Amino acid sequence: MSSGFLGINDVPLVFTLSVLISFILVFYILVYTLIQRGRGLCA
């Protein structure tokens, strides 16, 4: 079984990892801004 990530052969591992990391960064920034906004509302 020499299939790539999620069974896709055309997508290289580096591209998949970069997309995954970018999604994690966007999610982290979104959560951080929501937390900051929540603190502003509570204060």
DRENDO-1510 file (C-alpha; in Angstrom, 1 decimal, always signed):
<recs>
REC; n; res; u; v; w
REC; 1; MET; +0.0; +0.0; +0.0 .
REC; 2; SER; +2.0; +3.0; -1.3 .
REC; 3; SER; -0.9; +5.4; -1.2 .
REC; 4; GLY; -0.6; +8.9; +0.1 .
REC; 5; PHE; -2.4; +10.7; +2.9 .
REC; 6; LEU; -6.1; +9.8; +3.0 .
REC; 7; GLY; -5.5; +7.5; +0.0 .
REC; 8; ILE; -4.7; +10.3; -2.4 .
REC; 9; ASN; -1.6; +9.7; -4.5 .
REC; 10; ASP; -1.5; +13.0; -6.2 .
REC; 11; VAL; -1.1; +15.1; -3.1 .
REC; 12; PRO; +2.4; +15.2; -1.6 .
REC; 13; LEU; +2.9; +14.9; +2.1 .
REC; 14; VAL; +4.5; +18.4; +2.5 .
REC; 15; PHE; +1.4; +20.1; +0.9 .
REC; 16; THR; -0.9; +18.1; +3.2 .
REC; 17; LEU; +1.1; +19.0; +6.3 .
REC; 18; SER; +1.3; +22.7; +5.3 .
REC; 19; VAL; -2.5; +22.8; +4.8 .
REC; 20; LEU; -3.0; +21.0; +8.2 .
REC; 21; ILE; -0.7; +23.5; +10.0 .
REC; 22; SER; -2.4; +26.5; +8.4 .
REC; 23; PHE; -5.9; +25.2; +9.5 .
REC; 24; ILE; -4.6; +24.8; +13.0 .
REC; 25; LEU; -3.1; +28.3; +13.0 .
REC; 26; VAL; -6.4; +29.8; +11.7 .
REC; 27; PHE; -8.4; +27.9; +14.3 .
REC; 28; TYR; -6.0; +29.0; +17.1 .
REC; 29; ILE; -6.2; +32.6; +16.1 .
REC; 30; LEU; -10.0; +32.4; +15.9 .
REC; 31; VAL; -10.2; +30.9; +19.4 .
REC; 32; TYR; -7.8; +33.5; +20.7 .
REC; 33; THR; -9.8; +36.4; +19.3 .
REC; 34; LEU; -13.0; +35.0; +20.7 .
REC; 35; ILE; -11.4; +34.6; +24.2 .
REC; 36; GLN; -10.1; +38.2; +24.0 .
REC; 37; ARG; -13.6; +39.4; +23.0 .
REC; 38; GLY; -15.2; +37.5; +25.8 .
REC; 39; ARG; -12.8; +39.0; +28.3 .
REC; 40; GLY; -13.7; +42.5; +27.0 .
REC; 41; LEU; -17.4; +41.7; +27.4 .
REC; 42; CYS; -16.9; +40.4; +31.0 .
REC; 43; ALA; -14.7; +43.3; +32.0 .
</recs>
